[in-house]
């Protein structure tokens, strides 16, 4: 008799793509985070009983000290960094927020021109979307 397949664990995560003209806010993970110093979009884990939009609004307050109007869903990506674990990422466009983004948790944050985004060392799960944004095919 064969062993039952291990259960696949899905972690749901949100990310905000803050747009300011031709620039996108990119954030570098801290030295203490998993996959340290990789670039990503701000956001984080969706808590139980939380909508993706509510999770992103909460994360943007925690990470950047801004109150954002969550825009449309841009992309949903499923990615696995290790066997048996899948990350489901929901990317939302953000055009309006109150306050100036202030780095609260990252090694660095910077506004980057769309075409320059692929020069940053982004998380593997984000690479396809970063390329599409840089080429003008998304947003």
RAFENRA-V78502 format. One record per pair of residues at least 6 apart in sequence whose ideal C-beta (glycine too) atoms are under 8 Angstrom apart, sorted by the first residue. I is the first residue (numbers start at 1). GAP is how many residues later the second one is. D is the distance in Angstrom with one decimal. If there is no record, write none. Layout:
BEGIN
I,GAP,D ; I,GAP,D
END
This chain:
BEGIN
6,78,5.3 ; 7,77,7.7 ; 8,76,6.0 ; 8,77,7.5 ; 8,78,5.9 ; 9,75,6.5 ; 9,76,5.2 ; 9,77,7.1 ; 10,68,8.0 ; 10,76,4.8 ; 10,77,7.7 ; 10,78,5.5 ; 11,34,6.6 ; 11,74,7.0 ; 11,75,7.2 ; 11,76,5.1 ; 11,77,7.1 ; 12,33,7.1 ; 12,34,4.3 ; 12,40,7.4 ; 12,76,5.1 ; 12,78,7.4 ; 13,30,6.5 ; 13,31,6.5 ; 13,32,5.7 ; 13,33,6.7 ; 13,74,5.7 ; 13,75,6.9 ; 13,76,5.0 ; 13,77,7.2 ; 14,29,4.6 ; 14,30,6.9 ; 14,32,5.9 ; 14,38,4.9 ; 14,39,7.9 ; 14,41,4.9 ; 14,42,4.2 ; 14,45,6.7 ; 14,75,7.5 ; 14,76,4.9 ; 14,77,7.9 ; 14,78,6.8 ; 15,25,6.9 ; 15,26,4.0 ; 15,27,6.8 ; 15,28,3.6 ; 15,41,7.4 ; 15,74,6.1 ; 15,75,7.2 ; 15,76,5.0 ; 15,77,7.3 ; 15,111,7.8 ; 16,25,6.0 ; 16,26,5.4 ; 16,27,5.5 ; 16,40,5.4 ; 16,43,7.7 ; 16,44,5.8 ; 16,52,6.5 ; 16,54,7.4 ; 16,75,7.8 ; 16,76,5.6 ; 16,77,8.0 ; 16,78,4.7 ; 17,7,6.0 ; 17,8,7.9 ; 17,24,5.5 ; 17,57,6.2 ; 17,74,5.9 ; 17,75,6.9 ; 17,76,5.3 ; 17,77,6.4 ; 17,116,7.4 ; 17,122,6.6 ; 18,6,6.7 ; 18,7,3.9 ; 18,23,7.9 ; 18,24,7.3 ; 18,50,7.6 ; 18,76,4.8 ; 18,79,7.1 ; 18,83,6.9 ; 19,74,6.3 ; 19,75,6.8 ; 19,76,5.5 ; 19,120,6.3 ; 20,91,6.1 ; 22,91,5.7 ; 22,92,5.8 ; 23,88,4.1 ; 23,89,6.1 ; 23,90,5.7 ; 23,91,7.3 ; 24,17,7.9 ; 24,87,7.3 ; 24,88,5.8 ; 24,90,6.1 ; 24,93,6.3 ; 24,109,6.5 ; 24,115,7.9 ; 25,16,7.6 ; 25,17,6.9 ; 25,39,7.9 ; 25,76,6.0 ; 25,84,6.4 ; 25,85,7.6 ; 25,86,5.8 ; 25,87,7.8 ; 26,13,5.2 ; 26,14,7.6 ; 26,15,7.1 ; 26,83,7.1 ; 26,84,5.9 ; 26,85,7.8 ; 26,86,4.8 ; 26,91,6.6 ; 26,94,5.9 ; 26,96,7.9 ; 27,12,6.8 ; 27,13,5.7 ; 27,14,6.8 ; 27,15,5.1 ; 27,36,7.4 ; 27,76,7.8 ; 27,79,4.6 ; 27,81,7.5 ; 27,82,4.9 ; 28,9,5.9 ; 28,10,7.3 ; 28,11,5.3 ; 28,12,7.8 ; 28,78,5.5 ; 28,79,4.4 ; 28,80,4.2 ; 28,81,7.2 ; 28,92,8.0 ; 29,6,6.2 ; 29,7,5.7 ; 29,8,6.0 ; 29,9,5.2 ; 29,10,7.6 ; 29,11,6.3 ; 29,77,6.7 ; 29,78,6.5 ; 29,94,8.0 ; 30,6,6.7 ; 30,7,8.0 ; 30,75,6.5 ; 30,76,6.0 ; 30,77,4.9 ; 31,6,6.8 ; 31,76,6.4 ; 35,88,6.2 ; 36,71,7.8 ; 37,70,5.9 ; 37,84,7.4 ; 38,83,5.8 ; 38,84,6.5 ; 38,85,4.8 ; 39,81,4.2 ; 39,82,5.9 ; 39,83,4.6 ; 39,84,7.1 ; 39,87,7.8 ; 40,82,6.6 ; 40,83,5.1 ; 40,86,6.1 ; 41,50,6.7 ; 41,85,6.9 ; 42,17,6.6 ; 42,18,6.1 ; 42,21,5.0 ; 42,22,5.8 ; 42,64,7.9 ; 42,67,7.9 ; 43,12,7.7 ; 43,13,5.7 ; 43,16,5.0 ; 43,17,7.6 ; 43,20,7.7 ; 44,11,7.1 ; 44,15,4.2 ; 44,18,7.6 ; 44,19,7.3 ; 45,10,7.3 ; 46,6,5.8 ; 46,9,4.2 ; 46,44,7.9 ; 47,8,6.4 ; 50,8,7.6 ; 52,21,7.8 ; 52,38,4.6 ; 52,40,7.4 ; 53,17,4.5 ; 53,39,7.2 ; 56,12,7.5 ; 56,14,5.5 ; 56,34,7.9 ; 56,36,5.8 ; 57,10,7.6 ; 57,11,6.1 ; 57,13,5.9 ; 60,6,5.4 ; 60,7,7.7 ; 60,8,4.8 ; 60,34,7.7 ; 60,37,7.3 ; 61,6,6.6 ; 62,42,6.7 ; 62,43,7.3 ; 63,41,5.5 ; 63,42,5.1 ; 63,43,7.1 ; 64,37,4.2 ; 64,38,6.1 ; 64,39,7.2 ; 64,40,6.4 ; 64,45,7.4 ; 65,34,6.0 ; 65,36,7.5 ; 65,37,4.5 ; 65,39,5.8 ; 66,31,4.4 ; 66,32,6.4 ; 66,33,4.5 ; 66,34,7.5 ; 66,35,5.5 ; 66,36,7.7 ; 67,30,6.3 ; 67,31,4.4 ; 67,32,6.4 ; 68,26,5.1 ; 68,28,7.1 ; 68,29,4.0 ; 68,30,7.8 ; 69,25,7.0 ; 69,26,7.4 ; 69,27,4.3 ; 69,28,6.7 ; 70,22,5.3 ; 70,24,6.5 ; 71,21,5.8 ; 71,22,4.1 ; 71,23,5.4 ; 71,24,5.7 ; 71,25,7.8 ; 72,20,6.8 ; 72,21,5.6 ; 73,17,6.2 ; 73,18,7.2 ; 73,19,5.7 ; 74,17,4.7 ; 74,18,6.4 ; 74,19,5.1 ; 74,55,7.6 ; 74,64,6.1 ; 74,65,6.6 ; 75,14,7.9 ; 75,15,8.0 ; 75,16,4.6 ; 75,54,5.4 ; 75,63,6.9 ; 76,12,6.9 ; 76,13,6.9 ; 76,14,5.5 ; 76,15,7.4 ; 77,11,7.6 ; 77,12,4.7 ; 77,14,7.3 ; 77,48,6.0 ; 77,49,7.9 ; 77,51,7.3 ; 77,52,6.7 ; 78,8,5.6 ; 78,9,7.2 ; 78,10,5.2 ; 78,11,7.7 ; 79,7,7.1 ; 79,8,5.2 ; 79,10,6.9 ; 79,45,6.9 ; 79,46,3.7 ; 80,6,5.0 ; 80,7,7.3 ; 81,6,7.0 ; 81,43,7.1 ; 81,44,7.5 ; 87,38,6.2 ; 89,36,6.0 ; 89,37,7.8 ; 91,38,6.3 ; 93,46,6.0 ; 101,8,6.4 ; 103,6,4.7 ; 112,8,6.8 ; 114,19,5.6 ; 114,20,5.3 ; 114,22,7.0 ; 114,25,7.9 ; 115,19,5.3 ; 116,18,7.6 ; 117,13,5.0 ; 117,16,6.2 ; 117,17,4.9 ; 118,12,6.0 ; 118,13,6.1 ; 118,16,5.2 ; 120,10,7.9 ; 122,8,5.1 ; 129,9,6.5 ; 132,6,4.2 ; 133,6,5.7
END
